[in-house]
């Protein structure tokens, strides 16, 4: 995803969050948006469809679609299955590194 799209997406996310969430929820949701966007980017970079992820991970395509659209809050186990099928995992890093 190019820098302009990320900037626009972040601004739009912040605007929505300001009306829907309290401060702690905003921070949690912002990190979720970053994670989901990174998953989408990885999937597209590899040229893998949602159906292929379903086949590789066992997570149903409609769940993947809802996760990518932001209409569901997936369980950690679901995220890990999808990441694993992309050859990725989660890593604990200081928040300052995420914000860069």
Biopython code that builds the backbone (N, CA, C, O; Angstrom):
import numpy as np
from Bio.PDB.StructureBuilder import StructureBuilder

atoms = [
    (1, "UNK", "N", (0.864, -1.165, 0.000)),
    (1, "UNK", "CA", (0.000, 0.000, 0.000)),
    (1, "UNK", "C", (0.910, 1.228, 0.000)),
    (1, "UNK", "O", (1.853, 1.307, 0.788)),
    (2, "UNK", "N", (0.629, 2.173, -0.876)),
    (2, "UNK", "CA", (1.501, 3.337, -0.940)),
    (2, "UNK", "C", (1.222, 4.291, 0.225)),
    (2, "UNK", "O", (0.197, 4.195, 0.900)),
    (3, "UNK", "N", (2.168, 5.215, 0.440)),
    (3, "UNK", "CA", (2.109, 6.124, 1.599)),
    (3, "UNK", "C", (0.841, 6.972, 1.605)),
    (3, "UNK", "O", (0.257, 7.208, 2.663)),
    (4, "UNK", "N", (0.405, 7.440, 0.407)),
    (4, "UNK", "CA", (-0.788, 8.284, 0.334)),
    (4, "UNK", "C", (-2.019, 7.511, 0.798)),
    (4, "UNK", "O", (-2.842, 8.049, 1.539)),
    (5, "UNK", "N", (-2.153, 6.252, 0.371)),
    (5, "UNK", "CA", (-3.301, 5.445, 0.784)),
    (5, "UNK", "C", (-3.270, 5.197, 2.284)),
    (5, "UNK", "O", (-4.309, 5.248, 2.942)),
    (6, "UNK", "N", (-2.059, 4.921, 2.844)),
    (6, "UNK", "CA", (-1.953, 4.692, 4.282)),
    (6, "UNK", "C", (-2.341, 5.942, 5.054)),
    (6, "UNK", "O", (-3.040, 5.858, 6.064)),
    (7, "UNK", "N", (-1.890, 7.106, 4.583)),
    (7, "UNK", "CA", (-2.208, 8.367, 5.244)),
    (7, "UNK", "C", (-3.710, 8.618, 5.208)),
    (7, "UNK", "O", (-4.301, 8.993, 6.221)),
    (8, "UNK", "N", (-4.332, 8.414, 4.045)),
    (8, "UNK", "CA", (-5.773, 8.600, 3.913)),
    (8, "UNK", "C", (-6.516, 7.614, 4.802)),
    (8, "UNK", "O", (-7.457, 7.985, 5.503)),
    (9, "UNK", "N", (-6.085, 6.354, 4.769)),
    (9, "UNK", "CA", (-6.727, 5.324, 5.586)),
    (9, "UNK", "C", (-6.614, 5.629, 7.063)),
    (9, "UNK", "O", (-7.567, 5.438, 7.818)),
    (10, "UNK", "N", (-5.447, 6.106, 7.479)),
    (10, "UNK", "CA", (-5.241, 6.436, 8.889)),
    (10, "UNK", "C", (-6.120, 7.608, 9.296)),
    (10, "UNK", "O", (-6.721, 7.587, 10.370)),
    (11, "UNK", "N", (-6.204, 8.630, 8.452)),
    (11, "UNK", "CA", (-7.032, 9.801, 8.762)),
    (11, "UNK", "C", (-8.501, 9.399, 8.864)),
    (11, "UNK", "O", (-9.208, 9.835, 9.772)),
    (12, "UNK", "N", (-8.953, 8.567, 7.930)),
    (12, "UNK", "CA", (-10.338, 8.123, 7.947)),
    (12, "UNK", "C", (-10.610, 7.287, 9.195)),
    (12, "UNK", "O", (-11.650, 7.443, 9.836)),
    (13, "UNK", "N", (-9.680, 6.407, 9.537)),
    (13, "UNK", "CA", (-9.820, 5.577, 10.733)),
    (13, "UNK", "C", (-9.897, 6.449, 11.983)),
    (13, "UNK", "O", (-10.733, 6.202, 12.853)),
    (14, "UNK", "N", (-9.042, 7.461, 12.085)),
    (14, "UNK", "CA", (-9.044, 8.340, 13.248)),
    (14, "UNK", "C", (-10.354, 9.116, 13.361)),
    (14, "UNK", "O", (-10.863, 9.320, 14.463)),
    (15, "UNK", "N", (-10.895, 9.544, 12.235)),
    (15, "UNK", "CA", (-12.164, 10.278, 12.252)),
    (15, "UNK", "C", (-13.297, 9.390, 12.757)),
    (15, "UNK", "O", (-14.109, 9.819, 13.575)),
    (16, "UNK", "N", (-13.348, 8.164, 12.273)),
    (16, "UNK", "CA", (-14.394, 7.230, 12.703)),
    (16, "UNK", "C", (-14.229, 6.910, 14.176)),
    (16, "UNK", "O", (-15.202, 6.888, 14.930)),
    (17, "UNK", "N", (-12.987, 6.663, 14.585)),
    (17, "UNK", "CA", (-12.727, 6.332, 15.980)),
    (17, "UNK", "C", (-13.126, 7.450, 16.924)),
    (17, "UNK", "O", (-13.623, 7.189, 18.020)),
    (18, "UNK", "N", (-12.913, 8.695, 16.512)),
    (18, "UNK", "CA", (-13.218, 9.818, 17.400)),
    (18, "UNK", "C", (-14.698, 9.886, 17.729)),
    (18, "UNK", "O", (-15.073, 10.409, 18.779)),
    (19, "UNK", "N", (-15.547, 9.366, 16.850)),
    (19, "UNK", "CA", (-16.976, 9.407, 17.120)),
    (19, "UNK", "C", (-17.498, 8.121, 17.760)),
    (19, "UNK", "O", (-18.563, 8.127, 18.378)),
    (20, "UNK", "N", (-16.757, 7.018, 17.617)),
    (20, "UNK", "CA", (-17.281, 5.735, 18.081)),
    (20, "UNK", "C", (-16.648, 5.198, 19.358)),
    (20, "UNK", "O", (-17.286, 4.436, 20.085)),
    (21, "UNK", "N", (-15.413, 5.578, 19.642)),
    (21, "UNK", "CA", (-14.678, 4.922, 20.704)),
    (21, "UNK", "C", (-14.149, 5.887, 21.754)),
    (21, "UNK", "O", (-13.897, 7.062, 21.485)),
    (22, "UNK", "N", (-13.988, 5.345, 22.975)),
    (22, "UNK", "CA", (-13.279, 6.098, 24.002)),
    (22, "UNK", "C", (-11.783, 5.910, 23.765)),
    (22, "UNK", "O", (-11.403, 5.102, 22.917)),
    (23, "UNK", "N", (-10.930, 6.623, 24.480)),
    (23, "UNK", "CA", (-9.497, 6.667, 24.202)),
    (23, "UNK", "C", (-8.849, 5.280, 24.137)),
    (23, "UNK", "O", (-8.143, 4.994, 23.170)),
    (24, "UNK", "N", (-9.061, 4.418, 25.120)),
    (24, "UNK", "CA", (-8.436, 3.092, 25.112)),
    (24, "UNK", "C", (-8.905, 2.267, 23.925)),
    (24, "UNK", "O", (-8.110, 1.558, 23.308)),
    (25, "UNK", "N", (-10.184, 2.354, 23.603)),
    (25, "UNK", "CA", (-10.703, 1.615, 22.461)),
    (25, "UNK", "C", (-10.094, 2.126, 21.160)),
    (25, "UNK", "O", (-9.846, 1.340, 20.245)),
    (26, "UNK", "N", (-9.852, 3.425, 21.067)),
    (26, "UNK", "CA", (-9.246, 4.004, 19.864)),
    (26, "UNK", "C", (-7.870, 3.407, 19.625)),
    (26, "UNK", "O", (-7.538, 3.031, 18.501)),
    (27, "UNK", "N", (-7.066, 3.319, 20.684)),
    (27, "UNK", "CA", (-5.719, 2.779, 20.558)),
    (27, "UNK", "C", (-5.765, 1.321, 20.125)),
    (27, "UNK", "O", (-5.025, 0.922, 19.226)),
    (28, "UNK", "N", (-6.629, 0.517, 20.753)),
    (28, "UNK", "CA", (-6.759, -0.894, 20.394)),
    (28, "UNK", "C", (-7.195, -1.044, 18.947)),
    (28, "UNK", "O", (-6.646, -1.865, 18.211)),
    (29, "UNK", "N", (-8.180, -0.254, 18.536)),
    (29, "UNK", "CA", (-8.705, -0.345, 17.186)),
    (29, "UNK", "C", (-7.658, 0.091, 16.162)),
    (29, "UNK", "O", (-7.557, -0.508, 15.091)),
    (30, "UNK", "N", (-6.886, 1.117, 16.476)),
    (30, "UNK", "CA", (-5.853, 1.573, 15.556)),
    (30, "UNK", "C", (-4.823, 0.492, 15.284)),
    (30, "UNK", "O", (-4.388, 0.308, 14.147)),
    (31, "UNK", "N", (-4.436, -0.223, 16.333)),
    (31, "UNK", "CA", (-3.485, -1.315, 16.162)),
    (31, "UNK", "C", (-4.102, -2.448, 15.356)),
    (31, "UNK", "O", (-3.420, -3.085, 14.553)),
    (32, "UNK", "N", (-5.392, -2.702, 15.569)),
    (32, "UNK", "CA", (-6.082, -3.733, 14.793)),
    (32, "UNK", "C", (-6.111, -3.373, 13.315)),
    (32, "UNK", "O", (-5.901, -4.230, 12.456)),
    (33, "UNK", "N", (-6.370, -2.111, 13.024)),
    (33, "UNK", "CA", (-6.406, -1.657, 11.628)),
    (33, "UNK", "C", (-5.036, -1.844, 10.980)),
    (33, "UNK", "O", (-4.946, -2.291, 9.836)),
    (34, "UNK", "N", (-3.977, -1.506, 11.701)),
    (34, "UNK", "CA", (-2.625, -1.692, 11.169)),
    (34, "UNK", "C", (-2.366, -3.166, 10.883)),
    (34, "UNK", "O", (-1.846, -3.515, 9.823)),
    (35, "UNK", "N", (-2.727, -4.027, 11.824)),
    (35, "UNK", "CA", (-2.512, -5.466, 11.661)),
    (35, "UNK", "C", (-3.272, -6.005, 10.456)),
    (35, "UNK", "O", (-2.701, -6.717, 9.630)),
    (36, "UNK", "N", (-4.551, -5.671, 10.349)),
    (36, "UNK", "CA", (-5.368, -6.168, 9.242)),
    (36, "UNK", "C", (-4.841, -5.633, 7.910)),
    (36, "UNK", "O", (-4.773, -6.375, 6.930)),
    (37, "UNK", "N", (-4.468, -4.351, 7.867)),
    (37, "UNK", "CA", (-3.907, -3.794, 6.626)),
    (37, "UNK", "C", (-2.619, -4.506, 6.229)),
    (37, "UNK", "O", (-2.374, -4.739, 5.045)),
    (38, "UNK", "N", (-1.794, -4.851, 7.221)),
    (38, "UNK", "CA", (-0.563, -5.585, 6.925)),
    (38, "UNK", "C", (-0.871, -6.982, 6.388)),
    (38, "UNK", "O", (-0.178, -7.469, 5.494)),
    (39, "UNK", "N", (-1.897, -7.623, 6.924)),
    (39, "UNK", "CA", (-2.306, -8.947, 6.426)),
    (39, "UNK", "C", (-2.793, -8.831, 4.985)),
    (39, "UNK", "O", (-2.415, -9.635, 4.132)),
    (40, "UNK", "N", (-3.625, -7.838, 4.715)),
    (40, "UNK", "CA", (-4.135, -7.627, 3.347)),
    (40, "UNK", "C", (-2.976, -7.380, 2.395)),
    (40, "UNK", "O", (-2.921, -7.970, 1.316)),
    (41, "UNK", "N", (-2.044, -6.507, 2.788)),
    (41, "UNK", "CA", (-0.881, -6.209, 1.948)),
    (41, "UNK", "C", (-0.070, -7.467, 1.660)),
    (41, "UNK", "O", (0.334, -7.697, 0.520)),
    (42, "UNK", "N", (0.170, -8.283, 2.688)),
    (42, "UNK", "CA", (0.947, -9.517, 2.510)),
    (42, "UNK", "C", (0.230, -10.475, 1.564)),
    (42, "UNK", "O", (0.859, -11.080, 0.696)),
    (43, "UNK", "N", (-1.068, -10.612, 1.729)),
    (43, "UNK", "CA", (-1.850, -11.514, 0.869)),
    (43, "UNK", "C", (-1.779, -11.065, -0.580)),
    (43, "UNK", "O", (-1.557, -11.877, -1.479)),
    (44, "UNK", "N", (-1.968, -9.767, -0.807)),
    (44, "UNK", "CA", (-1.956, -9.236, -2.172)),
    (44, "UNK", "C", (-0.566, -9.284, -2.786)),
    (44, "UNK", "O", (-0.418, -9.565, -3.975)),
    (45, "UNK", "N", (0.455, -9.009, -1.974)),
    (45, "UNK", "CA", (1.843, -9.074, -2.463)),
    (45, "UNK", "C", (2.172, -10.473, -2.980)),
    (45, "UNK", "O", (2.883, -10.635, -3.971)),
    (46, "UNK", "N", (1.644, -11.469, -2.293)),
    (46, "UNK", "CA", (1.880, -12.866, -2.680)),
    (46, "UNK", "C", (0.943, -13.310, -3.804)),
    (46, "UNK", "O", (1.105, -14.399, -4.356)),
    (47, "UNK", "N", (-0.032, -12.469, -4.141)),
    (47, "UNK", "CA", (-0.982, -12.817, -5.197)),
    (47, "UNK", "C", (-1.923, -13.941, -4.788)),
    (47, "UNK", "O", (-2.334, -14.756, -5.614)),
    (48, "UNK", "N", (-2.257, -13.974, -3.509)),
    (48, "UNK", "CA", (-3.112, -15.035, -2.962)),
    (48, "UNK", "C", (-4.521, -14.494, -2.754)),
    (48, "UNK", "O", (-4.696, -13.401, -2.214)),
    (49, "UNK", "N", (-5.515, -15.248, -3.176)),
    (49, "UNK", "CA", (-6.907, -14.843, -2.995)),
    (49, "UNK", "C", (-7.401, -15.245, -1.608)),
    (49, "UNK", "O", (-6.770, -16.034, -0.905)),
    (50, "UNK", "N", (-8.539, -14.683, -1.240)),
    (50, "UNK", "CA", (-9.153, -15.071, 0.027)),
    (50, "UNK", "C", (-9.522, -16.551, 0.007)),
    (50, "UNK", "O", (-9.399, -17.224, 1.030)),
    (51, "UNK", "N", (-9.964, -17.062, -1.117)),
    (51, "UNK", "CA", (-10.311, -18.497, -1.244)),
    (51, "UNK", "C", (-9.072, -19.367, -1.025)),
    (51, "UNK", "O", (-9.154, -20.426, -0.404)),
    (52, "UNK", "N", (-7.936, -18.920, -1.534)),
    (52, "UNK", "CA", (-6.707, -19.682, -1.334)),
    (52, "UNK", "C", (-6.296, -19.671, 0.133)),
    (52, "UNK", "O", (-5.838, -20.683, 0.662)),
    (53, "UNK", "N", (-6.463, -18.519, 0.789)),
    (53, "UNK", "CA", (-6.177, -18.447, 2.229)),
    (53, "UNK", "C", (-7.094, -19.405, 2.980)),
    (53, "UNK", "O", (-6.659, -20.087, 3.909)),
    (54, "UNK", "N", (-8.357, -19.457, 2.583)),
    (54, "UNK", "CA", (-9.309, -20.383, 3.207)),
    (54, "UNK", "C", (-8.779, -21.807, 3.110)),
    (54, "UNK", "O", (-8.765, -22.539, 4.099)),
    (55, "UNK", "N", (-8.351, -22.191, 1.936)),
    (55, "UNK", "CA", (-7.839, -23.535, 1.703)),
    (55, "UNK", "C", (-6.571, -23.809, 2.513)),
    (55, "UNK", "O", (-6.378, -24.914, 3.019)),
    (56, "UNK", "N", (-5.723, -22.815, 2.630)),
    (56, "UNK", "CA", (-4.443, -22.977, 3.324)),
    (56, "UNK", "C", (-4.576, -22.915, 4.841)),
    (56, "UNK", "O", (-3.824, -23.575, 5.558)),
    (57, "UNK", "N", (-5.532, -22.123, 5.333)),
    (57, "UNK", "CA", (-5.614, -21.865, 6.775)),
    (57, "UNK", "C", (-6.775, -22.578, 7.469)),
    (57, "UNK", "O", (-6.744, -22.791, 8.681)),
    (58, "UNK", "N", (-7.793, -22.943, 6.698)),
    (58, "UNK", "CA", (-8.998, -23.513, 7.308)),
    (58, "UNK", "C", (-9.980, -22.464, 7.789)),
    (58, "UNK", "O", (-11.040, -22.807, 8.312)),
    (59, "UNK", "N", (-9.645, -21.176, 7.620)),
    (59, "UNK", "CA", (-10.540, -20.076, 7.997)),
    (59, "UNK", "C", (-11.442, -19.801, 6.793)),
    (59, "UNK", "O", (-10.946, -19.566, 5.691)),
    (60, "UNK", "N", (-12.736, -19.826, 6.988)),
    (60, "UNK", "CA", (-13.683, -19.658, 5.890)),
    (60, "UNK", "C", (-13.534, -18.288, 5.218)),
    (60, "UNK", "O", (-13.292, -17.280, 5.883)),
    (61, "UNK", "N", (-13.682, -18.270, 3.898)),
    (61, "UNK", "CA", (-13.513, -17.045, 3.109)),
    (61, "UNK", "C", (-14.413, -15.911, 3.583)),
    (61, "UNK", "O", (-13.948, -14.773, 3.647)),
    (62, "UNK", "N", (-15.685, -16.162, 3.922)),
    (62, "UNK", "CA", (-16.513, -15.041, 4.399)),
    (62, "UNK", "C", (-15.960, -14.389, 5.675)),
    (62, "UNK", "O", (-16.104, -13.181, 5.867)),
    (63, "UNK", "N", (-15.334, -15.180, 6.536)),
    (63, "UNK", "CA", (-14.728, -14.633, 7.752)),
    (63, "UNK", "C", (-13.531, -13.764, 7.377)),
    (63, "UNK", "O", (-13.338, -12.686, 7.940)),
    (64, "UNK", "N", (-12.727, -14.240, 6.424)),
    (64, "UNK", "CA", (-11.571, -13.473, 5.950)),
    (64, "UNK", "C", (-12.044, -12.153, 5.346)),
    (64, "UNK", "O", (-11.461, -11.098, 5.599)),
    (65, "UNK", "N", (-13.098, -12.223, 4.552)),
    (65, "UNK", "CA", (-13.645, -11.020, 3.918)),
    (65, "UNK", "C", (-14.123, -10.014, 4.960)),
    (65, "UNK", "O", (-13.816, -8.826, 4.864)),
    (66, "UNK", "N", (-14.875, -10.485, 5.955)),
    (66, "UNK", "CA", (-15.362, -9.587, 7.008)),
    (66, "UNK", "C", (-14.205, -8.986, 7.802)),
    (66, "UNK", "O", (-14.245, -7.815, 8.179)),
    (67, "UNK", "N", (-13.180, -9.791, 8.051)),
    (67, "UNK", "CA", (-12.010, -9.295, 8.765)),
    (67, "UNK", "C", (-11.327, -8.194, 7.960)),
    (67, "UNK", "O", (-10.977, -7.146, 8.504)),
    (68, "UNK", "N", (-11.138, -8.435, 6.659)),
    (68, "UNK", "CA", (-10.465, -7.451, 5.803)),
    (68, "UNK", "C", (-11.285, -6.171, 5.652)),
    (68, "UNK", "O", (-10.717, -5.089, 5.508)),
    (69, "UNK", "N", (-12.608, -6.284, 5.683)),
    (69, "UNK", "CA", (-13.462, -5.091, 5.578)),
    (69, "UNK", "C", (-13.609, -4.370, 6.912)),
    (69, "UNK", "O", (-14.104, -3.244, 6.963)),
    (70, "UNK", "N", (-13.179, -5.019, 7.991)),
    (70, "UNK", "CA", (-13.268, -4.398, 9.308)),
    (70, "UNK", "C", (-14.631, -4.510, 9.942)),
    (70, "UNK", "O", (-14.957, -3.741, 10.847)),
    (71, "UNK", "N", (-15.442, -5.461, 9.484)),
    (71, "UNK", "CA", (-16.783, -5.606, 10.054)),
    (71, "UNK", "C", (-16.852, -6.671, 11.139)),
    (71, "UNK", "O", (-17.927, -6.958, 11.667)),
    (72, "UNK", "N", (-15.705, -7.258, 11.471)),
    (72, "UNK", "CA", (-15.652, -8.228, 12.555)),
    (72, "UNK", "C", (-14.340, -8.059, 13.297)),
    (72, "UNK", "O", (-13.368, -7.537, 12.752)),
    (73, "UNK", "N", (-14.321, -8.496, 14.523)),
    (73, "UNK", "CA", (-13.114, -8.454, 15.341)),
    (73, "UNK", "C", (-12.665, -9.909, 15.507)),
    (73, "UNK", "O", (-13.174, -10.621, 16.373)),
    (74, "UNK", "N", (-11.711, -10.351, 14.677)),
    (74, "UNK", "CA", (-11.346, -11.767, 14.687)),
    (74, "UNK", "C", (-10.626, -12.183, 15.965)),
    (74, "UNK", "O", (-9.955, -11.382, 16.615)),
    (75, "UNK", "N", (-10.787, -13.459, 16.304)),
    (75, "UNK", "CA", (-10.059, -14.023, 17.432)),
    (75, "UNK", "C", (-8.580, -14.097, 17.076)),
    (75, "UNK", "O", (-8.210, -14.158, 15.903)),
    (76, "UNK", "N", (-7.762, -14.091, 18.084)),
    (76, "UNK", "CA", (-6.325, -14.209, 17.885)),
    (76, "UNK", "C", (-5.994, -15.502, 17.133)),
    (76, "UNK", "O", (-5.133, -15.501, 16.253)),
    (77, "UNK", "N", (-6.659, -16.585, 17.467)),
    (77, "UNK", "CA", (-6.381, -17.857, 16.794)),
    (77, "UNK", "C", (-6.672, -17.776, 15.297)),
    (77, "UNK", "O", (-5.973, -18.400, 14.498)),
    (78, "UNK", "N", (-7.688, -17.019, 14.912)),
    (78, "UNK", "CA", (-8.022, -16.833, 13.496)),
    (78, "UNK", "C", (-6.926, -16.041, 12.802)),
    (78, "UNK", "O", (-6.487, -16.401, 11.710)),
    (79, "UNK", "N", (-6.492, -14.974, 13.430)),
    (79, "UNK", "CA", (-5.414, -14.140, 12.865)),
    (79, "UNK", "C", (-4.152, -14.976, 12.696)),
    (79, "UNK", "O", (-3.485, -14.893, 11.664)),
    (80, "UNK", "N", (-3.820, -15.784, 13.708)),
    (80, "UNK", "CA", (-2.610, -16.600, 13.637)),
    (80, "UNK", "C", (-2.687, -17.643, 12.520)),
    (80, "UNK", "O", (-1.686, -17.907, 11.855)),
    (81, "UNK", "N", (-3.854, -18.233, 12.310)),
    (81, "UNK", "CA", (-4.013, -19.200, 11.213)),
    (81, "UNK", "C", (-3.776, -18.529, 9.866)),
    (81, "UNK", "O", (-3.096, -19.079, 9.001)),
    (82, "UNK", "N", (-4.339, -17.344, 9.697)),
    (82, "UNK", "CA", (-4.182, -16.618, 8.431)),
    (82, "UNK", "C", (-2.726, -16.211, 8.239)),
    (82, "UNK", "O", (-2.166, -16.386, 7.157)),
    (83, "UNK", "N", (-2.120, -15.672, 9.282)),
    (83, "UNK", "CA", (-0.718, -15.269, 9.191)),
    (83, "UNK", "C", (0.177, -16.461, 8.858)),
    (83, "UNK", "O", (1.073, -16.356, 8.022)),
    (84, "UNK", "N", (-0.065, -17.571, 9.503)),
    (84, "UNK", "CA", (0.738, -18.766, 9.269)),
    (84, "UNK", "C", (0.645, -19.216, 7.814)),
    (84, "UNK", "O", (1.643, -19.629, 7.223)),
    (85, "UNK", "N", (-0.544, -19.135, 7.242)),
    (85, "UNK", "CA", (-0.717, -19.541, 5.848)),
    (85, "UNK", "C", (0.025, -18.600, 4.896)),
    (85, "UNK", "O", (0.319, -18.970, 3.759)),
    (86, "UNK", "N", (0.327, -17.388, 5.359)),
    (86, "UNK", "CA", (1.103, -16.417, 4.570)),
    (86, "UNK", "C", (2.596, -16.482, 4.897)),
    (86, "UNK", "O", (3.391, -15.704, 4.369)),
    (87, "UNK", "N", (2.971, -17.426, 5.781)),
    (87, "UNK", "CA", (4.360, -17.535, 6.192)),
    (87, "UNK", "C", (4.768, -16.431, 7.145)),
    (87, "UNK", "O", (5.937, -16.045, 7.186)),
    (88, "UNK", "N", (3.816, -15.916, 7.915)),
    (88, "UNK", "CA", (4.058, -14.797, 8.845)),
    (88, "UNK", "C", (3.633, -15.195, 10.251)),
    (88, "UNK", "O", (2.979, -16.218, 10.453)),
    (89, "UNK", "N", (4.016, -14.368, 11.219)),
    (89, "UNK", "CA", (3.585, -14.535, 12.597)),
    (89, "UNK", "C", (3.508, -13.157, 13.248)),
    (89, "UNK", "O", (3.867, -12.151, 12.635)),
    (90, "UNK", "N", (3.046, -13.120, 14.474)),
    (90, "UNK", "CA", (3.023, -11.867, 15.237)),
    (90, "UNK", "C", (4.314, -11.742, 16.022)),
    (90, "UNK", "O", (4.961, -12.739, 16.345)),
    (91, "UNK", "N", (4.683, -10.498, 16.325)),
    (91, "UNK", "CA", (5.858, -10.237, 17.135)),
    (91, "UNK", "C", (5.529, -9.112, 18.098)),
    (91, "UNK", "O", (4.862, -8.145, 17.731)),
    (92, "UNK", "N", (5.991, -9.239, 19.314)),
    (92, "UNK", "CA", (5.792, -8.205, 20.322)),
    (92, "UNK", "C", (6.900, -7.167, 20.137)),
    (92, "UNK", "O", (8.083, -7.494, 20.224)),
    (93, "UNK", "N", (6.511, -5.913, 19.881)),
    (93, "UNK", "CA", (7.474, -4.821, 19.703)),
    (93, "UNK", "C", (6.979, -3.593, 20.464)),
    (93, "UNK", "O", (5.780, -3.451, 20.706)),
    (94, "UNK", "N", (7.896, -2.712, 20.839)),
    (94, "UNK", "CA", (7.463, -1.474, 21.498)),
    (94, "UNK", "C", (6.538, -0.676, 20.583)),
    (94, "UNK", "O", (6.714, -0.683, 19.365)),
    (95, "UNK", "N", (5.556, 0.010, 21.160)),
    (95, "UNK", "CA", (4.602, 0.790, 20.373)),
    (95, "UNK", "C", (5.286, 1.831, 19.512)),
    (95, "UNK", "O", (4.802, 2.132, 18.421)),
    (96, "UNK", "N", (6.393, 2.389, 19.966)),
    (96, "UNK", "CA", (7.096, 3.395, 19.187)),
    (96, "UNK", "C", (7.506, 2.841, 17.831)),
    (96, "UNK", "O", (7.509, 3.582, 16.848)),
    (97, "UNK", "N", (7.854, 1.549, 17.747)),
    (97, "UNK", "CA", (8.232, 0.942, 16.475)),
    (97, "UNK", "C", (7.027, 0.810, 15.546)),
    (97, "UNK", "O", (7.173, 0.935, 14.330)),
    (98, "UNK", "N", (5.857, 0.562, 16.091)),
    (98, "UNK", "CA", (4.640, 0.415, 15.302)),
    (98, "UNK", "C", (4.245, 1.739, 14.690)),
    (98, "UNK", "O", (3.774, 1.782, 13.554)),
    (99, "UNK", "N", (4.432, 2.819, 15.428)),
    (99, "UNK", "CA", (3.996, 4.147, 14.987)),
    (99, "UNK", "C", (4.887, 4.746, 13.917)),
    (99, "UNK", "O", (4.512, 5.758, 13.325)),
    (100, "UNK", "N", (6.055, 4.169, 13.638)),
    (100, "UNK", "CA", (6.979, 4.709, 12.629)),
    (100, "UNK", "C", (6.461, 4.515, 11.240)),
    (100, "UNK", "O", (7.117, 4.911, 10.276)),
]
sb = StructureBuilder()
sb.init_structure("model")
sb.init_model(0)
sb.init_chain("A")
sb.init_seg("    ")
for serial, (resi, resn, name, xyz) in enumerate(atoms, 1):
    if name == "N":
        sb.init_residue(resn, " ", resi, " ")
    sb.init_atom(name, np.array(xyz, "f"), 0.0, 1.0, " ", f" {name:<3s}", serial, name[0])
structure = sb.get_structure()
